[in-house]
Amino acid sequence: MSIELIATNAERHHEKEAAAYPTAPPHHVVSPDNQAPLLTNAWYSTSDLAACLRVDASTLRRWRTAQPPQGPPFITVSERVVMYSALDVEEWLRRRRTVPTKGLNGR
């Protein structure tokens, strides 16, 4: 199969997928407090985020149920569905980032 044919098939797949999941009009996406649109961002399930962070899904569940809650911000969609915004996860990771500085001896 040629590269062009593969690319064409991939484009058709993405077009079908986009048609199956249409985006809401912008006025339905923006939250009331004028924060960034939520539905246009990428979202992770608990298992997806656990795989990305290389932790067990039970770790994310433990962070969510801790008092106070720990870990990245999350949205409880239903009793069994919890989602994490990719933007929130990135921001949470940036806040946890440690950048080593040179010591007094220059190393």
N, C-alpha and C positions, 0 to 999 in steps of 0.2 A: 504494500500500500504506500503510495507516495506521500510525502510530507504535505503537499498541497491538499490532498484529499483528507488527510487527518485533520488539518487545520479547518477545512470547510465543515467536516463533521462536528468538530468541537464548537465552531461558531453556531451551527444549527442547534446543538444541544443547549448552549447558553441562551439562545433566543427562545427556545421552548420553555426553558426553566424560568426565564424572566417573564414570559407570558403567563406561566402558571402561578407566579407569585408577584402580582403587580404591586407597585409601590403606591402608598396612599398619597393624596395630594399634600403639598407642603403645609397647608393650614391645619391638617389633622395630625401632623408629625411633631410639631414643636410643642414642648411642654408649656404649661401656663406661666411658669416663672422665666420664660424666654431663654432657657438653657439650650444647649446643642440638641439637634433632632436625635431622637432615640432610635426610631425604626430604620434609619438609613445606615446605622453603624453595624459592624459585625458583632455577632453574639456567640458566646460559648456556653455549652451545657456544662454541668459539673464534670462529667467524664472527659469532655473535650479539653476543658481548662486543666484538669488534673494531668492529662497527657502532655499538654504544652509546658506546664510547670514542673513536670517530672516528679509529681507527688501522687499519693494514692487519693482516690476520690473521698475516702473517709477523712482525710486531712482537711479538705475543703468543708465537709459537713461539720467537723469538729470546730473549725474556725467560725462557721456561721452560727453555731449554737453556743459559743463561748459568751460569757458575760463579763465585759462588753464584747460584742462581736469582733472578730479579727479577720484578717485577710482582705481581699479586694471587695469593693462594694458589689452587691448582688440584688437581683429582683426576684421575688417569689411570684411566679406566674400562677401556680396552683400548689396544692399540697405536695405534689410530687415533682413539680417542674420548677427549677431554679436556674436563672440565666445570669450571665456575667457579660457586661459590655466590654468589648475589646478596648475601647478608649479608657474606661475605668481601670481595667487591668493594667494597661500601659502606664497610667498615671500612678497607680499603686506601686508598680515595680520601680518607677523612677524615684519615688519617695524613699524606697528601701535601698536604693543604690548607694554603695560606698565607693568613693573615689580616693584611692591612696594618694597621699601627698609625700613629697620628698622630706626626709628627716633632716635634722640639723647638720648631719655630716654629708648631705647631698646625695644620698643613696635612695 
